Structure formats: structure tokens, C-alpha cells
């Protein structure tokens, strides 16, 4: 998989997290607290700068009260 494809995947995932966070009316800090992650980590995810682990996908989904598949 080339670098552009990876970047597109990460950016698409991050945009979906941001969309669901805003629908839930949560700030990045509130989402981070609920997910037990750092706020800067959530910001990096939303900007497509983080390759998120399965464990953190689960934490983010749980904090957003959605199934992990809803993030894709």
C-alpha cells in the first residue's frame, strides 16, 4: 500500500471520528476523557496523523457510544 493510500485512510477515519464527536456534542477533551486517551492523541486522530490501534478504536467507539464499525 502506498503512502498516499495510507494517508487517505487515516484522514477518512479521522473525519468520521470528528463527525461523530460533533454529533455527540463533545469537545476533543471530553472525548479524550471518556476514552481514557490524551486530548492531543484525539486531535492527531482527527487530523489523520495517527495510525490508531484496535484497542484505541474500541475506546473511542465506546466513548462515542457507537459500535467500532461505525467509525469506518
Backbone atoms as SQL, in Angstrom:
CREATE TABLE atoms (id INTEGER PRIMARY KEY, chain TEXT, resi INTEGER, resn TEXT, atom TEXT, x REAL, y REAL, z REAL);
INSERT INTO atoms VALUES
  (1, 'A', 1, 'UNK', 'N', 0.852, -1.167, 0.000),
  (2, 'A', 1, 'UNK', 'CA', 0.000, 0.000, 0.000),
  (3, 'A', 1, 'UNK', 'C', 0.901, 1.234, 0.000),
  (4, 'A', 2, 'UNK', 'N', 0.617, 2.162, -0.896),
  (5, 'A', 2, 'UNK', 'CA', 1.481, 3.334, -0.983),
  (6, 'A', 2, 'UNK', 'C', 1.104, 4.393, 0.056),
  (7, 'A', 3, 'UNK', 'N', 1.995, 5.333, 0.220),
  (8, 'A', 3, 'UNK', 'CA', 1.847, 6.374, 1.254),
  (9, 'A', 3, 'UNK', 'C', 0.585, 7.206, 1.079),
  (10, 'A', 4, 'UNK', 'N', 0.217, 7.516, -0.153),
  (11, 'A', 4, 'UNK', 'CA', -0.985, 8.324, -0.402),
  (12, 'A', 4, 'UNK', 'C', -2.248, 7.577, 0.013),
  (13, 'A', 5, 'UNK', 'N', -2.258, 6.283, -0.215),
  (14, 'A', 5, 'UNK', 'CA', -3.411, 5.466, 0.170),
  (15, 'A', 5, 'UNK', 'C', -3.547, 5.416, 1.686),
  (16, 'A', 6, 'UNK', 'N', -2.429, 5.227, 2.382),
  (17, 'A', 6, 'UNK', 'CA', -2.439, 5.204, 3.847),
  (18, 'A', 6, 'UNK', 'C', -2.926, 6.538, 4.381),
  (19, 'A', 7, 'UNK', 'N', -2.433, 7.630, 3.824),
  (20, 'A', 7, 'UNK', 'CA', -2.834, 8.974, 4.260),
  (21, 'A', 7, 'UNK', 'C', -4.335, 9.167, 4.077),
  (22, 'A', 8, 'UNK', 'N', -4.872, 8.730, 2.948),
  (23, 'A', 8, 'UNK', 'CA', -6.306, 8.868, 2.686),
  (24, 'A', 8, 'UNK', 'C', -7.129, 8.069, 3.689),
  (25, 'A', 9, 'UNK', 'N', -6.686, 6.866, 4.031),
  (26, 'A', 9, 'UNK', 'CA', -7.397, 6.034, 5.006),
  (27, 'A', 9, 'UNK', 'C', -7.423, 6.722, 6.364),
  (28, 'A', 10, 'UNK', 'N', -6.262, 7.203, 6.807),
  (29, 'A', 10, 'UNK', 'CA', -6.173, 7.853, 8.117),
  (30, 'A', 10, 'UNK', 'C', -7.017, 9.124, 8.168),
  (31, 'A', 11, 'UNK', 'N', -7.012, 9.905, 7.087),
  (32, 'A', 11, 'UNK', 'CA', -7.797, 11.139, 7.049),
  (33, 'A', 11, 'UNK', 'C', -9.292, 10.860, 7.031),
  (34, 'A', 12, 'UNK', 'N', -9.700, 9.820, 6.320),
  (35, 'A', 12, 'UNK', 'CA', -11.114, 9.439, 6.276),
  (36, 'A', 12, 'UNK', 'C', -11.584, 8.971, 7.645),
  (37, 'A', 13, 'UNK', 'N', -10.772, 8.157, 8.306),
  (38, 'A', 13, 'UNK', 'CA', -11.106, 7.681, 9.648),
  (39, 'A', 13, 'UNK', 'C', -11.209, 8.865, 10.611),
  (40, 'A', 14, 'UNK', 'N', -10.245, 9.764, 10.559),
  (41, 'A', 14, 'UNK', 'CA', -10.240, 10.928, 11.437),
  (42, 'A', 14, 'UNK', 'C', -11.443, 11.822, 11.219),
  (43, 'A', 15, 'UNK', 'N', -11.829, 12.006, 9.971),
  (44, 'A', 15, 'UNK', 'CA', -13.002, 12.829, 9.672),
  (45, 'A', 15, 'UNK', 'C', -14.263, 12.189, 10.247),
  (46, 'A', 16, 'UNK', 'N', -14.336, 10.869, 10.203),
  (47, 'A', 16, 'UNK', 'CA', -15.511, 10.169, 10.760),
  (48, 'A', 16, 'UNK', 'C', -15.551, 10.314, 12.281),
  (49, 'A', 17, 'UNK', 'N', -14.401, 10.203, 12.930),
  (50, 'A', 17, 'UNK', 'CA', -14.350, 10.394, 14.381),
  (51, 'A', 17, 'UNK', 'C', -14.812, 11.813, 14.720),
  (52, 'A', 18, 'UNK', 'N', -14.318, 12.805, 13.993),
  (53, 'A', 18, 'UNK', 'CA', -14.705, 14.200, 14.235),
  (54, 'A', 18, 'UNK', 'C', -16.215, 14.383, 14.037),
  (55, 'A', 19, 'UNK', 'N', -16.744, 13.805, 12.970),
  (56, 'A', 19, 'UNK', 'CA', -18.174, 13.916, 12.683),
  (57, 'A', 19, 'UNK', 'C', -19.013, 13.334, 13.835),
  (58, 'A', 20, 'UNK', 'N', -18.650, 12.145, 14.295),
  (59, 'A', 20, 'UNK', 'CA', -19.398, 11.514, 15.379),
  (60, 'A', 20, 'UNK', 'C', -19.220, 12.258, 16.700),
  (61, 'A', 21, 'UNK', 'N', -18.021, 12.790, 16.920),
  (62, 'A', 21, 'UNK', 'CA', -17.776, 13.574, 18.144),
  (63, 'A', 21, 'UNK', 'C', -18.661, 14.817, 18.166),
  (64, 'A', 22, 'UNK', 'N', -18.740, 15.502, 17.030),
  (65, 'A', 22, 'UNK', 'CA', -19.571, 16.706, 16.965),
  (66, 'A', 22, 'UNK', 'C', -21.050, 16.364, 17.105),
  (67, 'A', 23, 'UNK', 'N', -21.477, 15.259, 16.508),
  (68, 'A', 23, 'UNK', 'CA', -22.871, 14.827, 16.666),
  (69, 'A', 23, 'UNK', 'C', -23.188, 14.558, 18.138),
  (70, 'A', 24, 'UNK', 'N', -22.203, 14.026, 18.858),
  (71, 'A', 24, 'UNK', 'CA', -22.378, 13.739, 20.285),
  (72, 'A', 24, 'UNK', 'C', -22.212, 14.992, 21.144),
  (73, 'A', 25, 'UNK', 'N', -21.888, 16.117, 20.491),
  (74, 'A', 25, 'UNK', 'CA', -21.692, 17.398, 21.181),
  (75, 'A', 25, 'UNK', 'C', -20.618, 17.306, 22.259),
  (76, 'A', 26, 'UNK', 'N', -19.504, 16.675, 21.872),
  (77, 'A', 26, 'UNK', 'CA', -18.356, 16.537, 22.765),
  (78, 'A', 26, 'UNK', 'C', -17.188, 17.345, 22.217),
  (79, 'A', 27, 'UNK', 'N', -16.415, 17.933, 23.104),
  (80, 'A', 27, 'UNK', 'CA', -15.152, 18.552, 22.699),
  (81, 'A', 27, 'UNK', 'C', -14.118, 17.438, 22.555),
  (82, 'A', 28, 'UNK', 'N', -12.986, 17.759, 21.962),
  (83, 'A', 28, 'UNK', 'CA', -11.908, 16.774, 21.890),
  (84, 'A', 28, 'UNK', 'C', -11.491, 16.352, 23.293),
  (85, 'A', 29, 'UNK', 'N', -11.435, 17.302, 24.195),
  (86, 'A', 29, 'UNK', 'CA', -11.036, 16.995, 25.568),
  (87, 'A', 29, 'UNK', 'C', -12.046, 16.066, 26.246),
  (88, 'A', 30, 'UNK', 'N', -13.329, 16.319, 26.039),
  (89, 'A', 30, 'UNK', 'CA', -14.360, 15.454, 26.630),
  (90, 'A', 30, 'UNK', 'C', -14.293, 14.045, 26.059),
  (91, 'A', 31, 'UNK', 'N', -14.100, 13.942, 24.740),
  (92, 'A', 31, 'UNK', 'CA', -13.965, 12.618, 24.125),
  (93, 'A', 31, 'UNK', 'C', -12.736, 11.907, 24.672),
  (94, 'A', 32, 'UNK', 'N', -11.643, 12.624, 24.770),
  (95, 'A', 32, 'UNK', 'CA', -10.404, 12.040, 25.293),
  (96, 'A', 32, 'UNK', 'C', -10.610, 11.525, 26.716),
  (97, 'A', 33, 'UNK', 'N', -11.276, 12.304, 27.545),
  (98, 'A', 33, 'UNK', 'CA', -11.538, 11.883, 28.928),
  (99, 'A', 33, 'UNK', 'C', -12.385, 10.612, 28.951),
  (100, 'A', 34, 'UNK', 'N', -13.448, 10.595, 28.155),
  (101, 'A', 34, 'UNK', 'CA', -14.336, 9.421, 28.114),
  (102, 'A', 34, 'UNK', 'C', -13.613, 8.179, 27.598),
  (103, 'A', 35, 'UNK', 'N', -12.704, 8.388, 26.641),
  (104, 'A', 35, 'UNK', 'CA', -11.973, 7.273, 26.031),
  (105, 'A', 35, 'UNK', 'C', -10.702, 6.906, 26.801),
  (106, 'A', 36, 'UNK', 'N', -10.384, 7.692, 27.823),
  (107, 'A', 36, 'UNK', 'CA', -9.155, 7.495, 28.596),
  (108, 'A', 36, 'UNK', 'C', -7.914, 7.584, 27.710),
  (109, 'A', 37, 'UNK', 'N', -7.939, 8.616, 26.844),
  (110, 'A', 37, 'UNK', 'CA', -6.821, 8.901, 25.952),
  (111, 'A', 37, 'UNK', 'C', -6.461, 10.374, 26.117),
  (112, 'A', 38, 'UNK', 'N', -5.297, 10.761, 25.632),
  (113, 'A', 38, 'UNK', 'CA', -4.860, 12.153, 25.716),
  (114, 'A', 38, 'UNK', 'C', -5.574, 12.994, 24.659),
  (115, 'A', 39, 'UNK', 'N', -5.881, 14.241, 25.004),
  (116, 'A', 39, 'UNK', 'CA', -6.556, 15.126, 24.062),
  (117, 'A', 39, 'UNK', 'C', -5.742, 15.324, 22.787),
  (118, 'A', 40, 'UNK', 'N', -4.434, 15.436, 22.926),
  (119, 'A', 40, 'UNK', 'CA', -3.597, 15.629, 21.738),
  (120, 'A', 40, 'UNK', 'C', -3.639, 14.398, 20.832),
  (121, 'A', 41, 'UNK', 'N', -3.838, 13.224, 21.418),
  (122, 'A', 41, 'UNK', 'CA', -3.966, 11.994, 20.632),
  (123, 'A', 41, 'UNK', 'C', -5.243, 12.052, 19.793),
  (124, 'A', 42, 'UNK', 'N', -6.355, 12.469, 20.414),
  (125, 'A', 42, 'UNK', 'CA', -7.625, 12.584, 19.688),
  (126, 'A', 42, 'UNK', 'C', -7.485, 13.597, 18.552),
  (127, 'A', 43, 'UNK', 'N', -6.826, 14.717, 18.824),
  (128, 'A', 43, 'UNK', 'CA', -6.583, 15.709, 17.776),
  (129, 'A', 43, 'UNK', 'C', -5.796, 15.120, 16.620),
  (130, 'A', 44, 'UNK', 'N', -4.771, 14.335, 16.938),
  (131, 'A', 44, 'UNK', 'CA', -3.971, 13.685, 15.901),
  (132, 'A', 44, 'UNK', 'C', -4.774, 12.684, 15.089),
  (133, 'A', 45, 'UNK', 'N', -5.668, 11.962, 15.755),
  (134, 'A', 45, 'UNK', 'CA', -6.544, 11.013, 15.053),
  (135, 'A', 45, 'UNK', 'C', -7.431, 11.784, 14.075),
  (136, 'A', 46, 'UNK', 'N', -8.060, 12.842, 14.561),
  (137, 'A', 46, 'UNK', 'CA', -8.974, 13.617, 13.718),
  (138, 'A', 46, 'UNK', 'C', -8.269, 14.271, 12.539),
  (139, 'A', 47, 'UNK', 'N', -7.005, 14.597, 12.688),
  (140, 'A', 47, 'UNK', 'CA', -6.233, 15.202, 11.586),
  (141, 'A', 47, 'UNK', 'C', -5.618, 14.149, 10.664),
  (142, 'A', 48, 'UNK', 'N', -5.834, 12.869, 10.966),
  (143, 'A', 48, 'UNK', 'CA', -5.279, 11.805, 10.133),
  (144, 'A', 48, 'UNK', 'C', -3.792, 11.612, 10.330),
  (145, 'A', 49, 'UNK', 'N', -3.281, 11.975, 11.503),
  (146, 'A', 49, 'UNK', 'CA', -1.855, 11.864, 11.790),
  (147, 'A', 49, 'UNK', 'C', -1.510, 10.646, 12.625),
  (148, 'A', 50, 'UNK', 'N', -2.504, 9.905, 13.083),
  (149, 'A', 50, 'UNK', 'CA', -2.277, 8.741, 13.948),
  (150, 'A', 50, 'UNK', 'C', -2.817, 7.489, 13.293),
  (151, 'A', 51, 'UNK', 'N', -2.031, 6.427, 13.336),
  (152, 'A', 51, 'UNK', 'CA', -2.475, 5.111, 12.894),
  (153, 'A', 51, 'UNK', 'C', -2.997, 4.417, 14.150),
  (154, 'A', 52, 'UNK', 'N', -4.301, 4.420, 14.327),
  (155, 'A', 52, 'UNK', 'CA', -4.948, 4.035, 15.572),
  (156, 'A', 52, 'UNK', 'C', -4.953, 2.512, 15.749),
  (157, 'A', 53, 'UNK', 'N', -4.622, 2.065, 16.963),
  (158, 'A', 53, 'UNK', 'CA', -4.644, 0.632, 17.268),
  (159, 'A', 53, 'UNK', 'C', -6.085, 0.158, 17.448),
  (160, 'A', 54, 'UNK', 'N', -6.284, -1.137, 17.361),
  (161, 'A', 54, 'UNK', 'CA', -7.616, -1.709, 17.565),
  (162, 'A', 54, 'UNK', 'C', -8.152, -1.398, 18.959),
  (163, 'A', 55, 'UNK', 'N', -7.284, -1.428, 19.949),
  (164, 'A', 55, 'UNK', 'CA', -7.705, -1.130, 21.320),
  (165, 'A', 55, 'UNK', 'C', -8.214, 0.310, 21.411),
  (166, 'A', 56, 'UNK', 'N', -7.508, 1.237, 20.803),
  (167, 'A', 56, 'UNK', 'CA', -7.929, 2.638, 20.865),
  (168, 'A', 56, 'UNK', 'C', -9.174, 2.899, 20.017),
  (169, 'A', 57, 'UNK', 'N', -9.346, 2.161, 18.930),
  (170, 'A', 57, 'UNK', 'CA', -10.588, 2.253, 18.156),
  (171, 'A', 57, 'UNK', 'C', -11.755, 1.857, 19.049),
  (172, 'A', 58, 'UNK', 'N', -11.588, 0.800, 19.798),
  (173, 'A', 58, 'UNK', 'CA', -12.636, 0.345, 20.706),
  (174, 'A', 58, 'UNK', 'C', -12.916, 1.397, 21.784),
  (175, 'A', 59, 'UNK', 'N', -11.874, 1.992, 22.340),
  (176, 'A', 59, 'UNK', 'CA', -12.048, 3.022, 23.371),
  (177, 'A', 59, 'UNK', 'C', -12.803, 4.233, 22.818),
  (178, 'A', 60, 'UNK', 'N', -12.438, 4.661, 21.626),
  (179, 'A', 60, 'UNK', 'CA', -13.092, 5.819, 21.012),
  (180, 'A', 60, 'UNK', 'C', -14.557, 5.495, 20.718),
  (181, 'A', 61, 'UNK', 'N', -14.817, 4.328, 20.163),
  (182, 'A', 61, 'UNK', 'CA', -16.195, 3.929, 19.868),
  (183, 'A', 61, 'UNK', 'C', -17.035, 3.874, 21.144),
  (184, 'A', 62, 'UNK', 'N', -16.487, 3.281, 22.186),
  (185, 'A', 62, 'UNK', 'CA', -17.212, 3.187, 23.455),
  (186, 'A', 62, 'UNK', 'C', -17.533, 4.587, 23.984),
  (187, 'A', 63, 'UNK', 'N', -16.571, 5.496, 23.910),
  (188, 'A', 63, 'UNK', 'CA', -16.778, 6.862, 24.395),
  (189, 'A', 63, 'UNK', 'C', -17.840, 7.596, 23.576),
  (190, 'A', 64, 'UNK', 'N', -17.931, 7.267, 22.287),
  (191, 'A', 64, 'UNK', 'CA', -18.923, 7.892, 21.414),
  (192, 'A', 64, 'UNK', 'C', -20.263, 7.146, 21.440),
  (193, 'A', 65, 'UNK', 'N', -20.292, 6.016, 22.173),
  (194, 'A', 65, 'UNK', 'CA', -21.499, 5.191, 22.290),
  (195, 'A', 65, 'UNK', 'C', -21.963, 4.662, 20.936),
  (196, 'A', 66, 'UNK', 'N', -20.971, 4.199, 20.150),
  (197, 'A', 66, 'UNK', 'CA', -21.250, 3.571, 18.863),
  (198, 'A', 66, 'UNK', 'C', -20.460, 2.262, 18.791),
  (199, 'A', 67, 'UNK', 'N', -20.844, 1.402, 17.872),
  (200, 'A', 67, 'UNK', 'CA', -20.064, 0.191, 17.623),
  (201, 'A', 67, 'UNK', 'C', -18.797, 0.577, 16.870),
  (202, 'A', 68, 'UNK', 'N', -17.711, -0.146, 17.069),
  (203, 'A', 68, 'UNK', 'CA', -16.462, 0.194, 16.372),
  (204, 'A', 68, 'UNK', 'C', -16.627, 0.327, 14.860),
  (205, 'A', 69, 'UNK', 'N', -17.459, -0.488, 14.267),
  (206, 'A', 69, 'UNK', 'CA', -17.677, -0.421, 12.807),
  (207, 'A', 69, 'UNK', 'C', -18.232, 0.907, 12.338),
  (208, 'A', 70, 'UNK', 'N', -18.899, 1.636, 13.221),
  (209, 'A', 70, 'UNK', 'CA', -19.470, 2.942, 12.854),
  (210, 'A', 70, 'UNK', 'C', -18.386, 3.971, 12.577),
  (211, 'A', 71, 'UNK', 'N', -17.166, 3.683, 13.012),
  (212, 'A', 71, 'UNK', 'CA', -16.067, 4.624, 12.787),
  (213, 'A', 71, 'UNK', 'C', -15.474, 4.500, 11.394),
  (214, 'A', 72, 'UNK', 'N', -15.886, 3.486, 10.652),
  (215, 'A', 72, 'UNK', 'CA', -15.328, 3.257, 9.312),
  (216, 'A', 72, 'UNK', 'C', -16.303, 3.626, 8.213);
